[in-house]
Each structure stands twice: as structure tokens, then as C-alpha cells.
Amino acid sequence: MTLVNINAKKISFQGAPGAYSDLACREVFPGLETVPCDTFEEAFTAVQTGAADLAMIPVDNTLAGRVADVHHLMPKSGLSIIGEHFLKVEHALLGVKGAKIEDLKHVHSHLHALPQCRKIIKELGLKAHVHADTAGAAEEVSQKGDKQHGAIASTLAAQIYGLDVLRADVQDADHNTTRFVILSKEPSVPELREDITYITSFIFSVRNIPAALYKAMGGFATNGINMVKLESYVNPQFQVAQFYADVIGHPESRPLQLAMEELGFFAKEVTILGTYPAHSFRGR
């Protein structure tokens, strides 16, 4: 992945050390200090206040769907998307030092991770316990020091909390993948190059007229712009308040310029969240 050099030193994420977000940070930026945060809001705030230079934030998972909290926080954050990363989630069954699989009676993990590993939980007859995140579950199992208690988490969490990997790749589905966006306080739009595919992300509201969304989207079709994501957000009265979109294209390219101009006729409050190189995962 090609990212604009921004001389970052720290990157924040939601979760405990060893969380999959931490693993994503280390994959993309192996030289940066990772900053764990209890909530997504704290991870955003770390960048806003300068406690971190970047944030690694999950937005979608192929099994669990979109991360709702993030999609509501991002438009109001004032931060810019400067990159994306796709992480294949590979769960491991962890135990305390010296434990064997047959010792386990309990398994601890995140709300989404447990149902992603139903087969092994059923196979071993384990009682599942829900935690705020996978790494936090691994940390608690380490603190318990009880061979009857295991965790489903990353191998990075095993390293950090001194646990043994009792079995790797225990997820039911091989296509379990999470998409992350990399956020920065300062926008960083890469120079347009013909050999690079770009993603442009933006939010907008439609005017209160019949078929406004249909008309607003028409310019992308007529100008050959591929829209890879479109999501709506509702206000407390359950009225559509805003849309989030990802399209293939760079703001300096003429087709996207024309499409955005047409969008402006039927939409209001159009805000570009960022333009960044598409991750190689999209080409698979």
C-alpha cells in the first residue's frame, strides 16, 4: 500500500494491546508506537488532541457487517481518511502456559468472535464468556492462570500475555476479513497517477425533493464511476439524514469531477472525507 509520508510516530486503536486493530497497526506501520484506547471515541480524540498522529479504525467486517459506532463518529470527527487496510482475521485458541486442549472448560472472547468459532466451541463443549474485546479476554485468562479457561484471540495477544496457542485458525469461515481506515488530523491527498487506483470517500445529504437520491447518483453512472459503498444514516426521528459513499476515482480526474458536480445539484453538505490508494485486497 502506498501512503503519503506524514512522519507519524504514534497510532491509536480501540482495544487492548494485542487486539486485531493493534495487529493491523503493526502490519501497516511496523515502526510506529501503538496507542490502545478503551473506546472508538477515545481513539478519535487521541488524534484530535495530538496524543497520536494516526488512528486505525475498523469500518466493516465480512461476517459482522459495518461497525455502527464508527460510522456515526467519523463524519463529526474532523479527521481525514488517508488509507485503508484489509486484515484477514485468524482466530487462535489460547490457554495458560502448560495447558492442553482437554483441560479447557471455558472460553472467553469478543461478542463477534465467539459465534465465528462455533465449531470448535461445540466440538470441545466449552462454556462461552463474552468480553469487550478479544485481547482483553486473553489478558483476563492470563491473569486467572487457570488451565480450565482459554481465550479466542490473535497470536499477537498470545505473545503479549504469555499464553500458549493451543490451536491456530479456529474460525469457521476463511473469508473473515475486516476493513480498516487510517485517519489523520491533516488531509493528505495523493498526487494523481494513472498506475494507481484511488478510493474517494464522502458524505452528503439529499435535498427534500422526489427521487433526490436517484438523481444524485445518476452522475456517477453516466461518468463511469464505480460506487463500491453507499450507506444511509438516520436521525433520532428515523428520517434519512446523511449518506456515506466510497467511489473509485480521484478528485482531480475529470469523470469524478463531473460526477461530483452533478451530485451538487441534488445534494447538500457534500464533504469529502479523504482520497487514498485502494488496497491490493480489492483486486483479488
Secondary structure per residue as TSV (DSSP state, phi and psi in degrees):
chain	resnum	aa	ss	phi	psi
A	1	M	-	360.0	135.2
A	2	T	-	-100.2	119.9
A	3	L	-	-122.7	149.3
A	4	V	-	-65.6	135.8
A	5	N	-	-71.3	115.7
A	6	I	-	-118.8	8.7
A	7	N	-	56.4	43.6
A	8	A	-	-77.1	152.3
A	9	K	-	-121.1	-29.8
A	10	K	E	-131.8	146.0
A	11	I	E	-135.4	129.4
A	12	S	E	-94.0	157.0
A	13	F	E	-153.7	161.0
A	14	Q	E	-91.5	129.2
A	15	G	S	127.2	176.8
A	16	A	S	-86.3	161.2
A	17	P	T	-53.6	133.8
A	18	G	T	96.8	-3.6
A	19	A	S	-66.4	163.2
A	20	Y	H	-63.7	-29.9
A	21	S	H	-66.0	-37.3
A	22	D	H	-63.3	-42.8
A	23	L	H	-61.9	-40.6
A	24	A	H	-62.5	-42.5
A	25	C	H	-56.8	-45.5
A	26	R	H	-71.4	-30.6
A	27	E	H	-68.2	-43.5
A	28	V	H	-83.1	-39.9
A	29	F	-	-128.1	73.1
A	30	P	T	-62.3	-18.4
A	31	G	T	-94.6	-3.3
A	32	L	S	-91.8	151.4
A	33	E	E	-79.1	127.1
A	34	T	E	-89.6	139.2
A	35	V	E	-117.3	102.8
A	36	P	E	-71.2	142.3
A	37	C	E	-133.4	145.6
A	38	D	S	-68.9	-34.5
A	39	T	S	-131.2	163.7
A	40	F	H	-62.8	-39.0
A	41	E	H	-60.0	-39.2
A	42	E	H	-68.0	-34.2
A	43	A	H	-66.4	-39.1
A	44	F	H	-65.7	-45.9
A	45	T	H	-61.4	-35.3
A	46	A	H	-58.0	-38.8
A	47	V	H	-75.4	-40.6
A	48	Q	H	-61.6	-35.1
A	49	T	H	-93.7	-7.6
A	50	G	T	90.8	3.0
A	51	A	S	-68.1	-21.9
A	52	A	-	-141.0	155.2
A	53	D	S	-89.5	-30.1
A	54	L	E	-137.9	166.4
A	55	A	E	-134.3	141.6
A	56	M	E	-108.6	111.5
A	57	I	E	-124.4	125.6
A	58	P	E	-74.9	139.0
A	59	V	E	-121.4	-27.7
A	60	D	E	-148.3	149.6
A	61	N	E	-134.4	140.6
A	62	T	T	-65.0	-21.2
A	63	L	T	-103.6	-44.1
A	64	A	T	-88.4	-14.2
A	65	G	E	86.6	-157.4
A	66	R	E	-78.7	153.2
A	67	V	-	-90.4	98.9
A	68	A	H	-60.5	-43.8
A	69	D	H	-57.2	-40.8
A	70	V	H	-65.1	-41.9
A	71	H	H	-67.7	-22.1
A	72	H	H	-87.1	-29.1
A	73	L	H	-79.0	-37.7
A	74	M	H	-60.9	-45.6
A	75	P	H	-62.9	-25.9
A	76	K	H	-95.5	-3.9
A	77	S	H	-77.2	-26.9
A	78	G	-	78.3	5.1
A	79	L	-	-92.1	158.4
A	80	S	E	-113.9	143.7
A	81	I	E	-83.3	125.0
A	82	I	E	-117.2	-2.1
A	83	G	E	-175.1	169.5
A	84	E	E	-137.5	157.7
A	85	H	E	-146.6	138.1
A	86	F	E	-109.4	124.5
A	87	L	E	-115.9	121.4
A	88	K	E	-74.8	122.9
A	89	V	-	-85.1	115.8
A	90	E	-	-119.1	99.4
A	91	H	-	-76.3	146.8
A	92	A	E	-127.4	146.8
A	93	L	E	-91.3	119.3
A	94	L	E	-112.3	148.6
A	95	G	E	-141.1	167.7
A	96	V	-	-69.7	162.5
A	97	K	T	-54.6	128.8
A	98	G	T	87.7	-6.6
A	99	A	-	-74.6	152.6
A	100	K	-	-118.9	158.1
A	101	I	G	-54.8	-39.5
A	102	E	G	-68.8	-12.5
A	103	D	G	-77.3	-22.6
A	104	L	-	-72.5	139.7
A	105	K	-	-130.0	-19.3
A	106	H	E	-130.7	146.9
A	107	V	E	-133.9	137.1
A	108	H	E	-118.9	137.3
A	109	S	E	-172.5	-175.1
A	110	H	E	-74.0	157.7
A	111	L	T	-54.2	-37.9
A	112	H	T	-85.7	-29.3
A	113	A	T	-71.1	-36.8
A	114	L	T	-60.3	-50.2
A	115	P	G	-68.3	-17.3
A	116	Q	G	-77.6	-7.5
A	117	C	G	-129.6	38.1
A	118	R	H	-59.7	-38.5
A	119	K	H	-60.6	-49.0
A	120	I	H	-72.3	-33.1
A	121	I	H	-63.9	-41.5
A	122	K	H	-69.9	-42.1
A	123	E	H	-58.2	-41.7
A	124	L	H	-93.2	-5.4
A	125	G	T	63.9	40.5
A	126	L	-	-88.1	148.2
A	127	K	E	-89.7	123.5
A	128	A	E	-88.6	141.2
A	129	H	E	-127.6	128.2
A	130	V	E	-87.1	136.2
A	131	H	E	-127.9	168.0
A	132	A	S	-67.4	-31.8
A	133	D	S	-156.5	163.8
A	134	T	H	-65.4	-42.4
A	135	A	H	-67.7	-36.9
A	136	G	H	-63.0	-36.0
A	137	A	H	-65.2	-42.6
A	138	A	H	-62.7	-40.7
A	139	E	H	-62.1	-42.7
A	140	E	H	-66.5	-39.9
A	141	V	H	-62.3	-40.5
A	142	S	H	-61.6	-41.6
A	143	Q	H	-68.7	-34.7
A	144	K	H	-64.0	-42.1
A	145	G	T	65.2	25.9
A	146	D	-	-106.9	122.6
A	147	K	T	-66.0	-15.6
A	148	Q	T	-78.7	-13.4
A	149	H	E	-110.2	128.1
A	150	G	E	-126.2	174.9
A	151	A	E	-135.7	150.4
A	152	I	E	-105.9	114.8
A	153	A	E	-160.8	-169.4
A	154	S	-	-83.6	161.1
A	155	T	H	-67.3	-25.8
A	156	L	H	-62.6	-41.4
A	157	A	H	-62.3	-37.3
A	158	A	H	-60.5	-42.8
A	159	Q	H	-64.6	-44.3
A	160	I	H	-68.0	-39.6
A	161	Y	H	-103.5	10.9
A	162	G	T	66.5	39.0
A	163	L	-	-104.6	158.3
A	164	D	E	-91.9	143.2
A	165	V	E	-85.8	107.7
A	166	L	E	-81.6	-32.6
A	167	R	E	-158.6	131.4
A	168	A	S	-92.1	162.2
A	169	D	-	51.0	60.7
A	170	V	-	-95.8	4.7
A	171	Q	-	-70.3	146.9
A	172	D	S	-70.8	-36.4
A	173	A	-	-114.7	136.0
A	174	D	T	-78.5	-15.4
A	175	H	T	-93.4	15.5
A	176	N	-	-69.7	103.5
A	177	T	E	-133.7	138.6
A	178	T	E	-112.4	134.1
A	179	R	E	-97.3	129.3
A	180	F	E	-112.2	151.0
A	181	V	E	-114.6	146.9
A	182	I	E	-103.6	122.7
A	183	L	E	-109.6	144.9
A	184	S	E	-135.7	152.9
A	185	K	S	-69.9	-33.4
A	186	E	S	-103.4	131.9
A	187	P	-	-63.9	146.4
A	188	S	-	-144.7	87.9
A	189	V	-	-88.3	120.9
A	190	P	-	-70.1	154.4
A	191	E	-	-67.4	139.2
A	192	L	-	-66.8	126.2
A	193	R	-	-131.4	141.3
A	194	E	T	-70.6	-23.8
A	195	D	T	-90.5	5.9
A	196	I	S	-122.1	136.9
A	197	T	-	-92.0	132.0
A	198	Y	E	-114.7	150.2
A	199	I	E	-110.7	133.4
A	200	T	E	-117.4	126.3
A	201	S	E	-110.3	138.8
A	202	F	E	-153.8	162.5
A	203	I	E	-123.1	152.2
A	204	F	E	-159.3	160.0
A	205	S	E	-116.1	150.3
A	206	V	E	-99.6	152.4
A	207	R	-	-72.0	154.1
A	208	N	S	-82.1	67.9
A	209	I	S	-134.5	155.0
A	210	P	T	-57.3	138.8
A	211	A	T	57.8	29.3
A	212	A	H	-62.1	-43.1
A	213	L	H	-66.8	-41.7
A	214	Y	H	-59.0	-45.3
A	215	K	H	-68.7	-37.9
A	216	A	H	-64.5	-33.5
A	217	M	H	-82.9	-15.3
A	218	G	H	-58.6	-36.1
A	219	G	H	-65.8	-27.5
A	220	F	H	-73.0	-36.9
A	221	A	H	-68.9	-47.1
A	222	T	H	-69.2	-22.6
A	223	N	T	-102.0	10.0
A	224	G	T	70.0	30.2
A	225	I	-	-95.1	123.0
A	226	N	-	-82.5	120.0
A	227	M	E	-95.3	115.3
A	228	V	E	-97.1	-8.6
A	229	K	E	-157.9	135.7
A	230	L	E	-146.4	118.9
A	231	E	E	-132.1	146.7
A	232	S	E	-106.4	155.0
A	233	Y	E	-127.9	139.8
A	234	V	E	-111.6	152.3
A	235	N	-	-89.3	179.1
A	236	P	T	-58.9	-21.1
A	237	Q	T	-89.8	7.2
A	238	F	S	60.3	37.1
A	239	Q	-	-106.2	141.7
A	240	V	E	-63.2	119.6
A	241	A	E	-104.5	-31.8
A	242	Q	E	-158.5	155.4
A	243	F	E	-126.0	146.2
A	244	Y	E	-116.0	135.1
A	245	A	E	-138.4	144.5
A	246	D	E	-118.0	128.6
A	247	V	E	-128.2	155.8
A	248	I	E	-85.1	115.8
A	249	G	S	155.3	164.0
A	250	H	-	-116.8	138.9
A	251	P	T	-57.4	-21.5
A	252	E	T	-85.6	-9.0
A	253	S	S	-80.0	139.9
A	254	R	H	-61.5	-42.4
A	255	P	H	-58.6	-43.0
A	256	L	H	-70.5	-35.1
A	257	Q	H	-59.4	-44.4
A	258	L	H	-65.4	-41.0
A	259	A	H	-63.9	-41.4
A	260	M	H	-69.3	-33.6
A	261	E	H	-63.1	-43.7
A	262	E	H	-67.7	-36.5
A	263	L	H	-58.0	-38.7
A	264	G	H	-62.4	-23.9
A	265	F	H	-70.8	-30.5
A	266	F	H	-115.5	-7.1
A	267	A	E	-119.6	166.9
A	268	K	E	-135.9	159.3
A	269	E	E	53.6	50.3
A	270	V	E	-79.1	123.1
A	271	T	E	-128.9	120.4
A	272	I	E	-80.3	124.6
A	273	L	E	-86.9	-22.4
A	274	G	E	163.6	156.3
A	275	T	E	-126.9	132.9
A	276	Y	E	-157.1	158.6
A	277	P	E	-65.5	139.1
A	278	A	-	-69.3	139.2
A	279	H	-	-70.3	148.8
A	280	S	G	-62.1	-20.3
A	281	F	G	-58.6	-31.6
A	282	R	G	-66.3	-22.6
A	283	G	G	-88.5	1.1
A	284	R	-	-81.6	360.0
